[in-house]
Amino acid sequence: MTANRVILLIAVVVAAWGVYHAVGAYLFNHNPWRGVVVLGCVAAYLGFWSLMLSARRARLERQGRER
């Protein structure tokens, strides 16, 4: 299994975990905003994580070209 596939699998599991908690937050008192907030936080986390991974990839490619 390649590193990219493992990272994608982790991202999918985190997203599923977020959906599970968002549904639970909604069912707590049937307020849809609770679920929206949970999903927004999970999406922000995954977006930041993907930005950091792409910045790392670009930095490693630049360092490889300079040598």
C-alpha positions as CSV (number, residue, x, y, z in Angstrom):
1,M,0.0,0.0,0.0
2,T,1.5,3.4,-1.0
3,A,1.8,6.4,1.3
4,N,-0.8,8.3,-0.8
5,R,-3.3,5.5,-0.4
6,V,-2.8,5.3,3.3
7,I,-3.3,9.1,3.7
8,L,-6.4,8.9,1.6
9,L,-7.7,6.1,3.8
10,I,-7.0,8.1,6.9
11,A,-8.8,11.1,5.5
12,V,-11.9,9.0,4.6
13,V,-12.0,7.5,8.1
14,V,-11.7,10.9,9.7
15,A,-14.5,12.2,7.5
16,A,-16.7,9.2,8.4
17,W,-15.9,9.8,12.1
18,G,-17.1,13.4,11.6
19,V,-20.3,12.3,10.0
20,Y,-20.9,9.9,12.8
21,H,-20.4,12.6,15.4
22,A,-22.5,15.1,13.4
23,V,-25.4,12.7,13.3
24,G,-25.1,12.2,17.0
25,A,-24.9,15.9,17.7
26,Y,-28.1,16.4,15.6
27,L,-29.9,13.6,17.4
28,F,-29.1,15.0,20.8
29,N,-31.7,17.7,20.5
30,H,-32.6,17.8,16.8
31,N,-30.8,21.1,16.2
32,P,-29.3,20.9,12.7
33,W,-26.7,23.6,13.5
34,R,-24.9,21.3,15.9
35,G,-24.2,18.8,13.1
36,V,-23.2,21.6,10.7
37,V,-20.7,22.9,13.2
38,V,-19.2,19.4,13.7
39,L,-19.0,18.8,9.9
40,G,-17.5,22.3,9.4
41,C,-14.8,21.6,12.0
42,V,-13.9,18.2,10.4
43,A,-13.8,19.8,7.0
44,A,-11.6,22.6,8.2
45,Y,-9.3,20.1,9.8
46,L,-9.1,17.9,6.7
47,G,-8.5,21.0,4.5
48,F,-5.7,22.3,6.7
49,W,-4.2,18.9,6.8
50,S,-4.2,18.6,3.0
51,L,-2.7,22.1,2.6
52,M,0.1,21.1,4.9
53,L,0.7,17.8,3.1
54,S,0.8,19.6,-0.3
55,A,3.2,22.3,1.1
56,R,5.5,19.5,2.4
57,R,5.4,17.7,-1.0
58,A,6.2,21.0,-2.8
59,R,9.1,21.7,-0.4
60,L,10.5,18.2,-0.8
61,E,10.3,18.5,-4.6
62,R,12.1,21.9,-4.5
63,Q,14.9,20.4,-2.3
64,G,15.3,17.5,-4.6
65,R,15.7,19.8,-7.6
66,E,18.3,22.0,-5.9
67,R,20.7,19.1,-5.1
